[in-house]
Each structure stands twice: as C-alpha cells, then as structure tokens.
Amino acid sequence: MRRGDKSSYSGKQKRRAEHIEEGYEKRGVGSKEAARRAWATVNKETGGGKKRGSGRGKKENRSASKKGGRIGGHSVSHATRVRAGKKAARTRARRGH
C-alpha cells in the first residue's frame, strides 16, 4: 500500500474526513492543507484505517474534534475578551474585592 492510499479506511472514516475538510475550507484553509488536516484528525481519533485486521473495534477518541477552532483563542474576538474583562472589573468593584 503506497503512502496516501485510503483503501484501508472505512466508509465512515472517509465521510468524516470529507466533512472535516469542508469545515476547514469554509474557514479559508487551502484544499490540500484542509485534506491533510482532515486525515490527520481522522487518524488521531480512530487510530488509522479500520477496514480489516485486529484493533478494528478500538474506541475512538474525539478530543481532536472537540478542540475544533478553539486553539489559539481565535473563537473569541478581542473585543469580546475586552468586554468580559471590563464587566469583571465592574463586578469586583461593586462587590468590594
């Protein structure tokens, strides 16, 4: 099996990679990079190809999907963080802390 061959992946894994790839492309990532990241995510979650052989029934770890776009704090804008900080300061002042 040559590098990049997806024949050992189940249909579910292929669909999942496709869906993840679409999500990356929606966020402005190039198609090649999106595909690379999608398969990296699928591999991390499922432990590689699941079509045959031992280890097929191992549990999946969805932590990579859960992280999603949250890494680096990009999911919350700067303005939102500033607003939250100011609100916290007002609350502390009101409560006398």
N, CA, C and O atoms as a GROMACS GRO file, in nm:
protein
  388
    1MET      N    1   0.085  -0.118   0.000
    1MET     CA    2   0.000   0.000   0.000
    1MET      C    3   0.090   0.125   0.000
    1MET      O    4   0.175   0.143   0.088
    2ARG      N    5   0.069   0.210  -0.099
    2ARG     CA    6   0.153   0.330  -0.109
    2ARG      C    7   0.106   0.438  -0.012
    2ARG      O    8  -0.006   0.434   0.038
    3ARG      N    9   0.192   0.534   0.011
    3ARG     CA   10   0.156   0.643   0.101
    3ARG      C   11   0.038   0.720   0.045
    3ARG      O   12   0.031   0.746  -0.075
    4GLY      N   13  -0.055   0.756   0.131
    4GLY     CA   14  -0.172   0.832   0.087
    4GLY      C   15  -0.287   0.747   0.038
    4GLY      O   16  -0.393   0.800   0.007
    5ASP      N   17  -0.267   0.616   0.032
    5ASP     CA   18  -0.373   0.525  -0.013
    5ASP      C   19  -0.480   0.516   0.096
    5ASP      O   20  -0.448   0.489   0.212
    6LYS      N   21  -0.605   0.537   0.058
    6LYS     CA   22  -0.713   0.540   0.157
    6LYS      C   23  -0.799   0.414   0.154
    6LYS      O   24  -0.908   0.412   0.210
    7SER      N   25  -0.751   0.307   0.088
    7SER     CA   26  -0.832   0.187   0.072
    7SER      C   27  -0.857   0.114   0.205
    7SER      O   28  -0.955   0.041   0.217
    8SER      N   29  -0.771   0.133   0.303
    8SER     CA   30  -0.788   0.061   0.430
    8SER      C   31  -0.880   0.136   0.527
    8SER      O   32  -0.901   0.090   0.640
    9TYR      N   33  -0.933   0.249   0.484
    9TYR     CA   34  -1.023   0.327   0.570
    9TYR      C   35  -1.167   0.286   0.544
    9TYR      O   36  -1.204   0.253   0.432
   10SER      N   37  -1.249   0.288   0.649
   10SER     CA   38  -1.391   0.253   0.635
   10SER      C   39  -1.465   0.370   0.570
   10SER      O   40  -1.412   0.481   0.561
   11GLY      N   41  -1.585   0.343   0.525
   11GLY     CA   42  -1.668   0.447   0.465
   11GLY      C   43  -1.695   0.560   0.562
   11GLY      O   44  -1.697   0.677   0.525
   12LYS      N   45  -1.718   0.522   0.689
   12LYS     CA   46  -1.745   0.622   0.792
   12LYS      C   47  -1.626   0.716   0.809
   12LYS      O   48  -1.642   0.838   0.823
   13GLN      N   49  -1.504   0.658   0.809
   13GLN     CA   50  -1.385   0.741   0.824
   13GLN      C   51  -1.369   0.836   0.706
   13GLN      O   52  -1.332   0.952   0.723
   14LYS      N   53  -1.397   0.787   0.586
   14LYS     CA   54  -1.387   0.870   0.466
   14LYS      C   55  -1.487   0.985   0.470
   14LYS      O   56  -1.454   1.098   0.436
   15ARG      N   57  -1.610   0.954   0.512
   15ARG     CA   58  -1.713   1.059   0.522
   15ARG      C   59  -1.674   1.163   0.626
   15ARG      O   60  -1.691   1.283   0.606
   16ARG      N   61  -1.622   1.115   0.737
   16ARG     CA   62  -1.580   1.206   0.844
   16ARG      C   63  -1.469   1.300   0.795
   16ARG      O   64  -1.472   1.420   0.821
   17ALA      N   65  -1.370   1.244   0.725
   17ALA     CA   66  -1.260   1.325   0.672
   17ALA      C   67  -1.313   1.430   0.574
   17ALA      O   68  -1.268   1.545   0.575
   18GLU      N   69  -1.407   1.390   0.491
   18GLU     CA   70  -1.466   1.482   0.394
   18GLU      C   71  -1.536   1.598   0.465
   18GLU      O   72  -1.522   1.714   0.425
   19HIS      N   73  -1.610   1.566   0.568
   19HIS     CA   74  -1.683   1.667   0.643
   19HIS      C   75  -1.587   1.764   0.714
   19HIS      O   76  -1.608   1.885   0.714
   20ILE      N   77  -1.483   1.709   0.774
   20ILE     CA   78  -1.383   1.792   0.843
   20ILE      C   79  -1.314   1.882   0.743
   20ILE      O   80  -1.289   2.000   0.770
   21GLU      N   81  -1.282   1.826   0.626
   21GLU     CA   82  -1.216   1.903   0.520
   21GLU      C   83  -1.302   2.021   0.476
   21GLU      O   84  -1.252   2.132   0.458
   22GLU      N   85  -1.431   1.998   0.460
   22GLU     CA   86  -1.522   2.107   0.421
   22GLU      C   87  -1.521   2.219   0.526
   22GLU      O   88  -1.524   2.337   0.492
   23GLY      N   89  -1.518   2.179   0.653
   23GLY     CA   90  -1.514   2.278   0.760
   23GLY      C   91  -1.390   2.364   0.754
   23GLY      O   92  -1.396   2.485   0.774
   24TYR      N   93  -1.275   2.302   0.726
   24TYR     CA   94  -1.150   2.378   0.715
   24TYR      C   95  -1.156   2.472   0.595
   24TYR      O   96  -1.113   2.588   0.604
   25GLU      N   97  -1.209   2.424   0.482
   25GLU     CA   98  -1.216   2.508   0.362
   25GLU      C   99  -1.309   2.627   0.385
   25GLU      O  100  -1.284   2.736   0.334
   26LYS      N  101  -1.416   2.606   0.461
   26LYS     CA  102  -1.508   2.715   0.494
   26LYS      C  103  -1.437   2.824   0.572
   26LYS      O  104  -1.470   2.943   0.561
   27ARG      N  105  -1.337   2.782   0.652
   27ARG     CA  106  -1.262   2.878   0.734
   27ARG      C  107  -1.144   2.938   0.658
   27ARG      O  108  -1.063   3.010   0.717
   28GLY      N  109  -1.132   2.908   0.529
   28GLY     CA  110  -1.029   2.972   0.447
   28GLY      C  111  -0.899   2.896   0.432
   28GLY      O  112  -0.801   2.954   0.384
   29VAL      N  113  -0.894   2.770   0.472
   29VAL     CA  114  -0.772   2.690   0.456
   29VAL      C  115  -0.773   2.633   0.314
   29VAL      O  116  -0.879   2.594   0.264
   30GLY      N  117  -0.658   2.627   0.249
   30GLY     CA  118  -0.647   2.574   0.114
   30GLY      C  119  -0.690   2.427   0.108
   30GLY      O  120  -0.686   2.357   0.209
   31SER      N  121  -0.732   2.381  -0.011
   31SER     CA  122  -0.790   2.247  -0.022
   31SER      C  123  -0.690   2.136   0.013
   31SER      O  124  -0.726   2.038   0.078
   32LYS      N  125  -0.563   2.151  -0.030
   32LYS     CA  126  -0.463   2.048   0.001
   32LYS      C  127  -0.436   2.041   0.151
   32LYS      O  128  -0.430   1.933   0.210
   33GLU      N  129  -0.420   2.158   0.211
   33GLU     CA  130  -0.393   2.165   0.356
   33GLU      C  131  -0.514   2.116   0.435
   33GLU      O  132  -0.499   2.049   0.537
   34ALA      N  133  -0.634   2.150   0.387
   34ALA     CA  134  -0.756   2.106   0.454
   34ALA      C  135  -0.766   1.954   0.452
   34ALA      O  136  -0.802   1.893   0.553
   35ALA      N  137  -0.734   1.893   0.339
   35ALA     CA  138  -0.737   1.747   0.329
   35ALA      C  139  -0.634   1.683   0.422
   35ALA      O  140  -0.663   1.584   0.488
   36ARG      N  141  -0.515   1.741   0.426
   36ARG     CA  142  -0.410   1.688   0.514
   36ARG      C  143  -0.453   1.694   0.659
   36ARG      O  144  -0.435   1.598   0.734
   37ARG      N  145  -0.508   1.807   0.700
   37ARG     CA  146  -0.552   1.823   0.839
   37ARG      C  147  -0.669   1.729   0.870
   37ARG      O  148  -0.675   1.671   0.979
   38ALA      N  149  -0.760   1.715   0.775
   38ALA     CA  150  -0.877   1.628   0.796
   38ALA      C  151  -0.833   1.485   0.821
   38ALA      O  152  -0.880   1.421   0.915
   39TRP      N  153  -0.743   1.433   0.738
   39TRP     CA  154  -0.697   1.294   0.756
   39TRP      C  155  -0.614   1.279   0.882
   39TRP      O  156  -0.617   1.174   0.946
   40ALA      N  157  -0.540   1.384   0.919
   40ALA     CA  158  -0.463   1.379   1.044
   40ALA      C  159  -0.558   1.367   1.162
   40ALA      O  160  -0.531   1.294   1.257
   41THR      N  161  -0.670   1.440   1.155
   41THR     CA  162  -0.770   1.436   1.262
   41THR      C  163  -0.833   1.298   1.270
   41THR      O  164  -0.848   1.242   1.379
   42VAL      N  165  -0.872   1.243   1.154
   42VAL     CA  166  -0.934   1.110   1.150
   42VAL      C  167  -0.837   1.006   1.205
   42VAL      O  168  -0.877   0.919   1.283
   43ASN      N  169  -0.711   1.014   1.165
   43ASN     CA  170  -0.611   0.918   1.214
   43ASN      C  171  -0.593   0.928   1.364
   43ASN      O  172  -0.581   0.826   1.433
   44LYS      N  173  -0.592   1.051   1.416
   44LYS     CA  174  -0.573   1.069   1.560
   44LYS      C  175  -0.692   1.014   1.638
   44LYS      O  176  -0.676   0.952   1.743
   45GLU      N  177  -0.812   1.036   1.584
   45GLU     CA  178  -0.933   0.994   1.655
   45GLU      C  179  -0.956   0.844   1.648
   45GLU      O  180  -0.996   0.782   1.747
   46THR      N  181  -0.930   0.784   1.532
   46THR     CA  182  -0.968   0.643   1.511
   46THR      C  183  -0.849   0.548   1.512
   46THR      O  184  -0.868   0.426   1.517
   47GLY      N  185  -0.729   0.600   1.508
   47GLY     CA  186  -0.611   0.514   1.509
   47GLY      C  187  -0.577   0.455   1.373
   47GLY      O  188  -0.518   0.348   1.366
   48GLY      N  189  -0.614   0.524   1.266
   48GLY     CA  190  -0.580   0.479   1.130
   48GLY      C  191  -0.692   0.399   1.066
   48GLY      O  192  -0.806   0.401   1.112
   49GLY      N  193  -0.657   0.329   0.959
   49GLY     CA  194  -0.756   0.254   0.881
   49GLY      C  195  -0.826   0.147   0.964
   49GLY      O  196  -0.762   0.077   1.042
   50LYS      N  197  -0.957   0.133   0.946
   50LYS     CA  198  -1.037   0.042   1.029
   50LYS      C  199  -1.107  -0.066   0.946
   50LYS      O  200  -1.196  -0.135   0.997
   51LYS      N  201  -1.068  -0.082   0.821
   51LYS     CA  202  -1.145  -0.173   0.737
   51LYS      C  203  -1.127  -0.320   0.774
   51LYS      O  204  -1.222  -0.397   0.769
   52ARG      N  205  -1.005  -0.360   0.812
   52ARG     CA  206  -0.983  -0.501   0.844
   52ARG      C  207  -0.869  -0.514   0.946
   52ARG      O  208  -0.792  -0.421   0.968
   53GLY      N  209  -0.860  -0.632   1.005
   53GLY     CA  210  -0.749  -0.662   1.095
   53GLY      C  211  -0.779  -0.638   1.241
   53GLY      O  212  -0.886  -0.588   1.277
   54SER      N  213  -0.683  -0.673   1.324
   54SER     CA  214  -0.701  -0.658   1.468
   54SER      C  215  -0.700  -0.511   1.506
   54SER      O  216  -0.641  -0.428   1.436
   55GLY      N  217  -0.764  -0.481   1.615
   55GLY     CA  218  -0.769  -0.342   1.661
   55GLY      C  219  -0.880  -0.263   1.597
   55GLY      O  220  -0.893  -0.143   1.619
   56ARG      N  221  -0.961  -0.331   1.517
   56ARG     CA  222  -1.067  -0.260   1.445
   56ARG      C  223  -1.172  -0.205   1.541
   56ARG      O  224  -1.229  -0.099   1.516
   57GLY      N  225  -1.196  -0.276   1.649
   57GLY     CA  226  -1.302  -0.236   1.740
   57GLY      C  227  -1.257  -0.143   1.851
   57GLY      O  228  -1.333  -0.122   1.946
   58LYS      N  229  -1.138  -0.087   1.842
   58LYS     CA  230  -1.091   0.002   1.948
   58LYS      C  231  -1.174   0.129   1.955
   58LYS      O  232  -1.229   0.175   1.855
   59LYS      N  233  -1.182   0.184   2.075
   59LYS     CA  234  -1.263   0.302   2.100
   59LYS      C  235  -1.204   0.424   2.029
   59LYS      O  236  -1.083   0.435   2.011
   60GLU      N  237  -1.293   0.515   1.990
   60GLU     CA  238  -1.248   0.638   1.926
   60GLU      C  239  -1.229   0.747   2.030
   60GLU      O  240  -1.300   0.752   2.130
   61ASN      N  241  -1.131   0.832   2.006
   61ASN     CA  242  -1.104   0.945   2.094
   61ASN      C  243  -1.136   1.072   2.017
   61ASN      O  244  -1.064   1.108   1.924
   62ARG      N  245  -1.243   1.141   2.056
   62ARG     CA  246  -1.289   1.257   1.980
   62ARG      C  247  -1.230   1.390   2.028
   62ARG      O  248  -1.282   1.496   1.993
   63SER      N  249  -1.126   1.386   2.107
   63SER     CA  250  -1.072   1.510   2.164
   63SER      C  251  -1.027   1.608   2.057
   63SER      O  252  -1.038   1.730   2.076
   64ALA      N  253  -0.975   1.558   1.945
   64ALA     CA  254  -0.928   1.647   1.839
   64ALA      C  255  -1.043   1.727   1.779
   64ALA      O  256  -1.027   1.846   1.750
   65SER      N  257  -1.157   1.663   1.759
   65SER     CA  258  -1.274   1.733   1.704
   65SER      C  259  -1.330   1.833   1.804
   65SER      O  260  -1.376   1.940   1.768
   66LYS      N  261  -1.324   1.795   1.930
   66LYS     CA  262  -1.379   1.881   2.035
   66LYS      C  263  -1.303   2.014   2.042
   66LYS      O  264  -1.361   2.119   2.067
   67LYS      N  265  -1.170   2.006   2.019
   67LYS     CA  266  -1.089   2.127   2.023
   67LYS      C  267  -1.131   2.222   1.911
   67LYS      O  268  -1.136   2.344   1.930
   68GLY      N  269  -1.162   2.166   1.796
   68GLY     CA  270  -1.213   2.245   1.684
   68GLY      C  271  -1.135   2.371   1.658
   68GLY      O  272  -1.013   2.368   1.645
   69GLY      N  273  -1.205   2.483   1.649
   69GLY     CA  274  -1.141   2.610   1.621
   69GLY      C  275  -1.100   2.686   1.745
   69GLY      O  276  -1.072   2.805   1.738
   70ARG      N  277  -1.096   2.617   1.859
   70ARG     CA  278  -1.071   2.688   1.985
   70ARG      C  279  -0.924   2.711   2.013
   70ARG      O  280  -0.890   2.797   2.095
   71ILE      N  281  -0.835   2.638   1.947
   71ILE     CA  282  -0.692   2.652   1.976
   71ILE      C  283  -0.645   2.792   1.940
   71ILE      O  284  -0.679   2.843   1.834
   72GLY      N  285  -0.570   2.854   2.026
   72GLY     CA  286  -0.514   2.986   1.999
   72GLY      C  287  -0.609   3.099   2.036
   72GLY      O  288  -0.576   3.216   2.016
   73GLY      N  289  -0.726   3.067   2.088
   73GLY     CA  290  -0.818   3.171   2.130
   73GLY      C  291  -0.885   3.246   2.017
   73GLY      O  292  -0.937   3.355   2.038
   74HIS      N  293  -0.885   3.188   1.897
   74HIS     CA  294  -0.941   3.259   1.782
   74HIS      C  295  -1.093   3.257   1.780
   74HIS      O  296  -1.155   3.336   1.708
   75SER      N  297  -1.155   3.170   1.858
   75SER     CA  298  -1.300   3.160   1.853
   75SER      C  299  -1.366   3.278   1.924
   75SER      O  300  -1.483   3.308   1.900
   76VAL      N  301  -1.292   3.346   2.011
   76VAL     CA  302  -1.345   3.462   2.081
   76VAL      C  303  -1.269   3.585   2.034
   76VAL      O  304  -1.146   3.589   2.039
   77SER      N  305  -1.343   3.686   1.988
   77SER     CA  306  -1.277   3.806   1.935
   77SER      C  307  -1.212   3.887   2.046
   77SER      O  308  -1.244   3.871   2.164
   78HIS      N  309  -1.121   3.974   2.008
   78HIS     CA  310  -1.052   4.060   2.102
   78HIS      C  311  -1.152   4.148   2.175
   78HIS      O  312  -1.144   4.165   2.297
   79ALA      N  313  -1.247   4.204   2.100
   79ALA     CA  314  -1.347   4.293   2.159
   79ALA      C  315  -1.430   4.222   2.266
   79ALA      O  316  -1.464   4.281   2.368
   80THR      N  317  -1.463   4.096   2.241
   80THR     CA  318  -1.542   4.018   2.337
   80THR      C  319  -1.464   3.996   2.465
   80THR      O  320  -1.518   4.007   2.575
   81ARG      N  321  -1.334   3.965   2.451
   81ARG     CA  322  -1.250   3.945   2.570
   81ARG      C  323  -1.236   4.075   2.650
   81ARG      O  324  -1.240   4.073   2.773
   82VAL      N  325  -1.220   4.188   2.580
   82VAL     CA  326  -1.208   4.318   2.647
   82VAL      C  327  -1.336   4.348   2.724
   82VAL      O  328  -1.332   4.390   2.840
   83ARG      N  329  -1.451   4.325   2.659
   83ARG     CA  330  -1.581   4.349   2.722
   83ARG      C  331  -1.597   4.264   2.848
   83ARG      O  332  -1.646   4.311   2.950
   84ALA      N  333  -1.555   4.138   2.838
   84ALA     CA  334  -1.566   4.047   2.953
   84ALA      C  335  -1.477   4.095   3.068
   84ALA      O  336  -1.516   4.088   3.184
   85GLY      N  337  -1.358   4.144   3.035
   85GLY     CA  338  -1.266   4.194   3.137
   85GLY      C  339  -1.321   4.316   3.208
   85GLY      O  340  -1.310   4.328   3.330
   86LYS      N  341  -1.381   4.406   3.130
   86LYS     CA  342  -1.439   4.527   3.189
   86LYS      C  343  -1.558   4.493   3.279
   86LYS      O  344  -1.576   4.552   3.385
   87LYS      N  345  -1.638   4.398   3.234
   87LYS     CA  346  -1.753   4.356   3.315
   87LYS      C  347  -1.705   4.294   3.446
   87LYS      O  348  -1.762   4.320   3.552
   88ALA      N  349  -1.600   4.213   3.440
   88ALA     CA  350  -1.545   4.151   3.560
   88ALA      C  351  -1.493   4.257   3.656
   88ALA      O  352  -1.512   4.246   3.778
   89ALA      N  353  -1.428   4.361   3.602
   89ALA     CA  354  -1.375   4.468   3.686
   89ALA      C  355  -1.488   4.543   3.756
   89ALA      O  356  -1.478   4.577   3.874
   90ARG      N  357  -1.598   4.568   3.681
   90ARG     CA  358  -1.714   4.636   3.742
   90ARG      C  359  -1.774   4.552   3.853
   90ARG      O  360  -1.811   4.603   3.959
   91THR      N  361  -1.783   4.422   3.829
   91THR     CA  362  -1.840   4.330   3.930
   91THR      C  363  -1.753   4.330   4.055
   91THR      O  364  -1.804   4.337   4.166
   92ARG      N  365  -1.621   4.321   4.036
   92ARG     CA  366  -1.529   4.322   4.151
   92ARG      C  367  -1.541   4.452   4.229
   92ARG      O  368  -1.539   4.452   4.352
   93ALA      N  369  -1.552   4.564   4.158
   93ALA     CA  370  -1.563   4.695   4.224
   93ALA      C  371  -1.692   4.703   4.303
   93ALA      O  372  -1.695   4.753   4.416
   94ARG      N  373  -1.801   4.652   4.243
   94ARG     CA  374  -1.931   4.656   4.309
   94ARG      C  375  -1.932   4.570   4.435
   94ARG      O  376  -1.995   4.605   4.535
   95ARG      N  377  -1.863   4.457   4.428
   95ARG     CA  378  -1.863   4.365   4.543
   95ARG      C  379  -1.754   4.399   4.646
   95ARG      O  380  -1.749   4.341   4.754
   96GLY      N  381  -1.669   4.494   4.610
   96GLY     CA  382  -1.566   4.538   4.703
   96GLY      C  383  -1.449   4.444   4.717
   96GLY      O  384  -1.391   4.432   4.825
   97HIS      N  385  -1.414   4.376   4.608
   97HIS     CA  386  -1.299   4.283   4.612
   97HIS      C  387  -1.174   4.352   4.566
   97HIS      O  388  -1.067   4.291   4.562
   0.00000   0.00000   0.00000
